[in-house]
């Protein structure tokens, strides 16, 4: 569709992309053997068939990866929350690359696969839909940034309250080692939750009462945010 997107056309790793098909292609699946390309690989690339290939196979691979996590969780005997968390990634990918363009005139309105191409899609969505004022997008931003904040606070707090380990010896002298002071099968704690609780009680006046609720919130906040943002994109497509 006239957009320079390859290295041969002078693009670099930031501007190169797998571009969407032209608007005239509509929602054709653009099979290599279809009526558009008629088995001509070069023509297929020019028409944007590679984008269809990557988008559809990308969706299938993400879904397959999530189902694999369900399977492994069942075999190992753990809860399937890893797969549940990964469903948020699938929701965002499907909403942006498949559902939104299906609600428009053609695949042309989907994001191309590239760095600058994604930013172009963001500007397009903002310009035509004013998505920053969409409440679902607001929930998505709050979820992603809130999840990042929770992750940073949690990681820093654990590092701050690790028990000093003196089991490592060098030349007969005990030396503490943060990264070796833990055995995956040990029964005792490796950091002090009580000390962390005292710290945050002094900072905010409140603190998490148990680890289960803390880690559930670290799962719930970003996953809910990504699902909300996906719903917002689907709403734009309707």
Sine and cosine of phi, psi and omega as CSV:
sin_phi,cos_phi,sin_psi,cos_psi,sin_omega,cos_omega
0.00,0.00,0.42,0.91,0.12,-0.99
1.00,0.08,0.11,0.99,0.00,-1.00
-0.99,-0.11,0.83,-0.55,0.04,-1.00
-0.94,0.35,0.85,-0.52,-0.08,-1.00
-0.65,-0.76,0.02,1.00,-0.07,-1.00
-0.92,-0.40,0.27,-0.96,0.07,-1.00
-0.91,0.42,-0.55,0.83,0.01,-1.00
-0.91,0.42,-0.42,0.91,0.01,-1.00
-1.00,-0.03,0.11,0.99,0.07,-1.00
0.99,-0.15,0.16,0.99,-0.01,-1.00
-0.99,0.17,0.40,-0.92,0.13,-0.99
-0.95,-0.32,-0.13,-0.99,-0.10,-1.00
-0.92,0.38,-0.30,0.95,0.06,-1.00
-1.00,0.10,-0.61,0.79,-0.09,-1.00
-0.99,-0.12,-0.26,0.97,0.04,-1.00
-0.93,0.37,0.52,-0.85,-0.06,-1.00
-0.33,-0.95,0.36,-0.93,0.24,-0.97
-1.00,0.00,0.98,-0.20,-0.16,-0.99
-0.98,0.20,0.48,-0.88,0.07,-1.00
-0.93,0.37,0.38,-0.93,0.08,-1.00
-0.89,0.46,0.32,-0.95,0.04,-1.00
-0.91,0.41,0.36,-0.93,-0.04,-1.00
-0.86,0.50,-0.52,0.86,-0.04,-1.00
-0.93,0.38,-0.29,0.96,-0.01,-1.00
-0.97,0.23,-0.24,0.97,0.00,-1.00
0.88,0.47,-0.68,-0.73,0.03,-1.00
-0.96,-0.30,0.52,0.86,0.05,-1.00
-0.90,0.44,0.60,-0.80,0.05,-1.00
-0.96,0.27,-0.23,0.97,0.07,-1.00
0.78,0.62,0.82,0.58,0.12,-0.99
-0.91,0.41,0.53,-0.85,0.03,-1.00
-0.85,0.52,-0.59,0.81,-0.02,-1.00
-1.00,-0.05,0.13,0.99,-0.05,-1.00
-0.97,0.24,0.03,-1.00,-0.05,-1.00
-0.93,0.38,-0.33,0.94,-0.02,-1.00
-0.98,0.21,-0.80,0.61,-0.06,-1.00
-1.00,0.00,-0.51,0.86,0.04,-1.00
0.81,0.59,0.65,0.76,0.08,-1.00
0.99,0.14,-0.03,1.00,0.00,-1.00
-1.00,0.03,0.94,-0.35,-0.09,-1.00
-0.89,0.45,-0.68,0.73,0.01,-1.00
-0.88,0.48,-0.70,0.71,0.03,-1.00
-0.89,0.46,-0.61,0.79,0.01,-1.00
-0.88,0.47,-0.69,0.72,0.07,-1.00
-0.89,0.46,-0.68,0.73,-0.03,-1.00
-0.90,0.44,-0.56,0.83,-0.01,-1.00
-0.97,0.22,-0.27,0.96,-0.03,-1.00
0.99,-0.14,0.33,0.95,-0.02,-1.00
-0.89,0.45,-0.48,0.88,0.00,-1.00
-0.90,0.43,-0.56,0.83,0.02,-1.00
-0.89,0.45,-0.72,0.69,0.04,-1.00
-0.85,0.53,-0.67,0.74,-0.01,-1.00
-0.88,0.47,-0.74,0.68,-0.04,-1.00
-0.93,0.36,-0.67,0.74,-0.06,-1.00
-0.91,0.42,-0.75,0.66,-0.04,-1.00
-0.93,0.36,-0.71,0.70,0.02,-1.00
-0.93,0.36,-0.51,0.86,0.07,-1.00
-0.90,0.44,-0.68,0.73,0.03,-1.00
-0.89,0.45,-0.71,0.71,0.01,-1.00
-0.89,0.45,-0.64,0.77,-0.03,-1.00
-0.93,0.37,-0.63,0.78,0.04,-1.00
-0.90,0.43,-0.68,0.73,0.03,-1.00
-0.90,0.43,-0.67,0.74,0.03,-1.00
-0.89,0.46,-0.62,0.78,0.02,-1.00
-0.90,0.43,-0.64,0.77,0.03,-1.00
-0.91,0.41,-0.69,0.72,0.03,-1.00
-0.89,0.45,-0.57,0.82,0.06,-1.00
-0.90,0.44,-0.61,0.79,0.05,-1.00
-0.91,0.42,-0.63,0.78,0.10,-0.99
-0.86,0.52,-0.72,0.70,-0.04,-1.00
-0.89,0.45,-0.74,0.67,-0.01,-1.00
-0.91,0.42,-0.63,0.78,0.03,-1.00
-0.88,0.48,-0.65,0.76,0.02,-1.00
-0.92,0.40,-0.64,0.77,-0.01,-1.00
-0.93,0.36,-0.64,0.77,-0.02,-1.00
-0.98,0.22,-0.44,0.90,0.01,-1.00
1.00,-0.01,0.60,0.80,0.04,-1.00
-0.86,-0.51,0.18,-0.98,0.02,-1.00
-0.95,0.31,0.46,-0.89,-0.10,-0.99
-1.00,-0.02,0.58,0.81,-0.07,-1.00
-0.95,0.30,-0.38,0.92,0.10,-1.00
-0.89,0.46,-0.70,0.71,0.04,-1.00
-0.91,0.41,-0.63,0.78,0.02,-1.00
-0.88,0.47,-0.67,0.75,0.03,-1.00
-0.91,0.42,-0.63,0.78,-0.02,-1.00
-0.93,0.38,-0.37,0.93,0.03,-1.00
-0.88,0.47,-0.44,0.90,0.03,-1.00
-0.91,0.41,-0.62,0.79,0.05,-1.00
-0.90,0.44,-0.68,0.73,0.02,-1.00
-0.89,0.46,-0.64,0.77,0.00,-1.00
-0.88,0.47,-0.70,0.71,0.00,-1.00
-0.91,0.41,-0.72,0.69,-0.01,-1.00
-0.88,0.48,-0.74,0.67,-0.03,-1.00
-0.90,0.44,-0.66,0.75,-0.02,-1.00
-0.91,0.42,-0.70,0.71,-0.08,-1.00
-0.98,0.22,-0.71,0.71,-0.16,-0.99
-1.00,-0.04,-0.33,0.94,-0.05,-1.00
-0.85,-0.52,-0.84,0.55,-0.13,-0.99
-0.93,0.36,-0.70,0.71,-0.02,-1.00
-0.87,0.49,-0.78,0.63,0.02,-1.00
-0.90,0.43,-0.49,0.87,0.06,-1.00
-0.91,0.41,-0.46,0.89,0.06,-1.00
-0.99,0.11,-0.15,0.99,0.04,-1.00
-0.97,-0.22,-0.27,-0.96,-0.10,-0.99
-0.97,0.23,-0.48,0.88,-0.09,-1.00
-0.26,-0.96,0.04,-1.00,0.08,-1.00
-0.91,0.42,-0.28,0.96,-0.02,-1.00
-0.82,0.57,-0.50,0.87,-0.09,-1.00
-0.99,0.10,-0.02,1.00,0.08,-1.00
-0.99,0.16,0.26,-0.97,0.08,-1.00
-0.94,0.33,0.61,-0.79,0.20,-0.98
-0.98,0.18,0.30,-0.95,-0.01,-1.00
-1.00,-0.02,0.98,-0.17,-0.01,-1.00
0.04,-1.00,0.23,-0.97,-0.04,-1.00
-0.94,0.35,-0.87,0.50,0.00,-1.00
-0.90,0.44,-0.52,0.86,-0.02,-1.00
-0.90,0.44,-0.61,0.79,0.03,-1.00
-0.92,0.39,-0.65,0.76,0.05,-1.00
-0.91,0.42,-0.59,0.81,0.06,-1.00
-0.88,0.47,-0.65,0.76,0.02,-1.00
-0.91,0.42,-0.65,0.76,0.03,-1.00
-0.87,0.49,-0.72,0.70,0.02,-1.00
-0.90,0.44,-0.61,0.79,0.02,-1.00
-0.89,0.45,-0.75,0.66,-0.02,-1.00
-0.89,0.46,-0.65,0.76,0.02,-1.00
-0.93,0.38,-0.67,0.74,-0.04,-1.00
-0.92,0.40,-0.63,0.78,-0.07,-1.00
-1.00,-0.05,-0.42,0.91,-0.12,-0.99
-0.84,-0.55,-0.15,0.99,-0.03,-1.00
0.77,0.64,0.79,0.61,-0.16,-0.99
-0.93,0.36,-0.34,0.94,0.00,-1.00
-0.91,0.41,-0.33,0.94,0.08,-1.00
-0.99,-0.14,0.11,0.99,0.07,-1.00
-0.98,0.19,0.82,-0.58,-0.05,-1.00
-0.88,0.48,-0.50,0.86,0.03,-1.00
-0.94,0.34,-0.60,0.80,0.08,-1.00
-0.92,0.40,-0.61,0.79,0.05,-1.00
-0.87,0.49,-0.66,0.75,0.04,-1.00
-0.91,0.42,-0.57,0.82,0.04,-1.00
-0.91,0.42,-0.70,0.72,0.03,-1.00
-0.89,0.45,-0.70,0.71,0.01,-1.00
-0.89,0.46,-0.60,0.80,0.00,-1.00
-0.93,0.37,-0.73,0.69,-0.03,-1.00
-0.92,0.38,-0.76,0.65,-0.01,-1.00
-0.93,0.36,-0.60,0.80,0.05,-1.00
-0.91,0.41,-0.64,0.77,0.05,-1.00
-0.90,0.43,-0.65,0.76,0.04,-1.00
-0.90,0.43,-0.64,0.77,0.03,-1.00
-0.90,0.43,-0.71,0.70,0.03,-1.00
-0.87,0.50,-0.68,0.74,-0.01,-1.00
-0.89,0.45,-0.71,0.71,-0.01,-1.00
-0.91,0.42,-0.70,0.72,0.01,-1.00
-0.90,0.44,-0.70,0.72,-0.03,-1.00
-0.90,0.44,-0.74,0.68,-0.01,-1.00
-0.88,0.47,-0.69,0.72,0.00,-1.00
-0.91,0.41,-0.64,0.77,-0.02,-1.00
-0.92,0.40,-0.66,0.75,0.04,-1.00
-0.89,0.45,-0.71,0.70,0.03,-1.00
-0.87,0.49,-0.59,0.81,-0.02,-1.00
-0.94,0.35,-0.43,0.90,-0.13,-0.99
-0.91,-0.42,0.30,0.95,0.08,-1.00
-0.89,0.45,0.65,-0.76,0.10,-0.99
-0.94,0.33,0.68,-0.74,0.03,-1.00
-0.93,0.37,0.73,-0.69,0.00,-1.00
-0.96,-0.28,0.77,-0.63,0.00,-1.00
-0.85,-0.52,0.44,0.90,-0.03,-1.00
-1.00,0.05,-0.16,0.99,0.02,-1.00
-1.00,-0.01,0.76,-0.65,-0.06,-1.00
-0.86,-0.52,0.64,-0.77,0.07,-1.00
-0.69,-0.73,0.88,-0.47,-0.03,-1.00
0.83,0.55,0.61,0.79,0.06,-1.00
0.99,0.15,0.03,1.00,-0.01,-1.00
-0.93,-0.36,0.69,-0.72,0.01,-1.00
-0.95,0.31,0.71,-0.70,0.03,-1.00
-0.74,-0.67,0.68,-0.74,0.03,-1.00
-0.97,0.23,0.56,-0.83,0.01,-1.00
-0.62,-0.78,0.93,-0.37,-0.04,-1.00
-0.91,0.42,-0.68,0.74,-0.18,-0.98
-1.00,0.04,-0.19,0.98,0.03,-1.00
-0.93,-0.38,0.00,1.00,-0.06,-1.00
-1.00,0.05,0.67,0.74,-0.02,-1.00
-0.46,-0.89,0.71,-0.70,0.07,-1.00
-0.91,-0.41,0.83,-0.56,-0.06,-1.00
-0.84,0.55,-0.37,0.93,-0.04,-1.00
-0.97,-0.26,0.16,0.99,-0.02,-1.00
-0.94,0.34,0.51,-0.86,-0.02,-1.00
-1.00,0.04,-0.54,0.84,-0.07,-1.00
-0.98,0.18,0.34,-0.94,0.02,-1.00
-0.93,0.37,0.44,-0.90,0.07,-1.00
-0.97,-0.25,-0.12,0.99,0.11,-0.99
-0.55,-0.84,0.27,-0.96,-0.10,-0.99
-0.99,-0.12,0.97,-0.25,0.04,-1.00
-0.93,0.37,-0.56,0.83,-0.01,-1.00
-0.90,0.43,-0.68,0.74,0.03,-1.00
-0.90,0.44,-0.67,0.74,0.05,-1.00
-0.88,0.47,-0.64,0.77,0.01,-1.00
-0.90,0.44,-0.66,0.75,0.04,-1.00
-0.89,0.45,-0.65,0.76,-0.02,-1.00
-0.88,0.48,-0.79,0.61,-0.07,-1.00
-0.96,0.29,-0.41,0.91,0.11,-0.99
-0.91,0.41,-0.56,0.83,0.05,-1.00
-0.96,0.27,-0.56,0.83,-0.04,-1.00
-0.96,0.26,-0.83,0.56,-0.12,-0.99
-0.97,-0.25,-0.25,0.97,-0.10,-0.99
1.00,0.04,-0.20,0.98,0.05,-1.00
-0.69,-0.72,0.33,-0.95,0.04,-1.00
-0.39,-0.92,0.32,-0.95,0.04,-1.00
-0.91,0.41,0.70,-0.71,-0.03,-1.00
-0.99,0.11,-0.38,0.93,0.03,-1.00
-0.45,-0.89,0.33,-0.94,-0.09,-1.00
-0.95,0.30,-0.50,0.87,-0.06,-1.00
-0.89,0.45,-0.70,0.71,0.00,-1.00
-0.92,0.38,-0.62,0.79,0.03,-1.00
-0.87,0.50,-0.77,0.64,-0.06,-1.00
-0.95,0.30,-0.52,0.86,0.10,-0.99
-0.89,0.45,-0.65,0.76,0.01,-1.00
-0.91,0.40,-0.59,0.80,0.04,-1.00
-0.91,0.41,-0.45,0.89,0.11,-0.99
-0.99,0.15,-0.72,0.69,-0.16,-0.99
-0.93,0.38,-0.68,0.74,-0.13,-0.99
-0.90,0.45,-0.83,0.56,-0.03,-1.00
-0.94,0.35,-0.59,0.81,-0.01,-1.00
-0.91,0.41,-0.71,0.71,0.04,-1.00
-0.89,0.46,-0.63,0.78,0.03,-1.00
-0.89,0.46,-0.69,0.72,0.00,-1.00
-0.92,0.39,-0.63,0.77,0.06,-1.00
-0.90,0.43,-0.65,0.76,0.02,-1.00
-0.90,0.45,-0.69,0.73,0.04,-1.00
-0.89,0.46,-0.60,0.80,0.03,-1.00
-0.90,0.44,-0.66,0.75,0.05,-1.00
-0.88,0.47,-0.62,0.79,0.04,-1.00
-0.89,0.46,-0.67,0.74,0.03,-1.00
-0.91,0.41,-0.66,0.75,0.04,-1.00
-0.88,0.48,-0.63,0.78,0.04,-1.00
-0.88,0.47,-0.56,0.83,0.05,-1.00
-0.93,0.36,-0.49,0.87,-0.05,-1.00
-0.97,0.23,-0.38,0.92,-0.09,-1.00
-0.97,0.22,0.00,0.00,0.00,0.00
